[in-house]
Amino acid sequence: MRHNVVIIGAGPAGVATAIQLKRYGITPLLFEKEAVGGLLRNAQWVENYPGFPHGIGGLDLVRRFAKQLEVAELPVCFENVLEVRYGEGTFFIKTDQREMLSSVVVLASGTKPKTLKDFPISDVVQNQLFYEVFPLLKVKKKDIAIVGAGDAAFDYALTMAKKNRVKILNRRSRARCIPVLLERCSRTRNVNHLQNVRVQDIRKCKDKLAFHCIFNGTKEELIFSDYGIVAVGREPCVDFVHPQVQQNLSALINSHKVFLVGDVCNPMYRQTAIGVGNGVQSAMKISEIIRRED
């Protein structure tokens, strides 16, 4: 089956693209492999999204986005997109359930977490080591170790500290997060920010994780936790895009066949407002192109 527009990813950018297209009478096919909201599901509190002067919880905002899709009669296809190829002016899209064609593809697939590269991660620790906070939201009265020192690490710490004890393992002498997150963590009793700590290894010790750490370049110590969260950066998630498409991405973007929206094209500026703006603008451009062609 051929479609006018396929959107891959139902985070803020993909949702905004779909809603704006529907306003122009274009119903896109919207794919999401996990859940609506993308990284917004991890956000402890969103304070810079217009319309919420006192802020809003990330999950609350996600629920509002999902409700707006429902009101707009825009169903989400919960399928994993495995491959996007291009040939003879058409995109060939394969999911874990079907194959289809599309004239335009919107990549709203966001980012994926960077993994620890300094040492191999044993399979035996994988079920207690996470790269996002969302899977751990129901955990309480546990010890959590967070590796990282950016916005995500400190935001995750605030989220988990509501019901748990948290240690932030920062290999630098200062945090890289925005000042307000650092200040809030410093005032939170259950958050302990440890600096100049380099993680050398993560082992399994009975039912705990043991983080083998070097403090200040000399002192060795094991830090035990029930769960670990790695927050050392993210990179665009485009693994499913065929190499031939990636090599010709600039040309496909310039010819208005591919649109990149949200974190996938702004990996350093992961903000809901930016993603929504990207999505609305791209939808307006797509509608203009379809109108001209018709």
ABEGO torsion letter per residue (X at the ends): XBBABBBBEABAAAAAAAAAAAAAGBBBBBBBABBBGEAAAABABBAABBGBAAEBBAAAAAAAAAAAAAAAGBBBBBBBBABBBBBGGBBBBBBAABBBBBABBBBAAEBBBBBBAABBBBAAAAAABBABAAAAAABBGBBBBBBEABAAAAAAAAAAAAABBBBBBBABABBABBAAAAAAAAABAABBBBBGBBBABBBBBEABBBBBBBBGGABBBBBBBABBBBBAEBBBBAAABBAAAAAAAAAAAAAGABBBBEAAABAABBBAAAAAAAAAAAAAAAAAAAAAAX
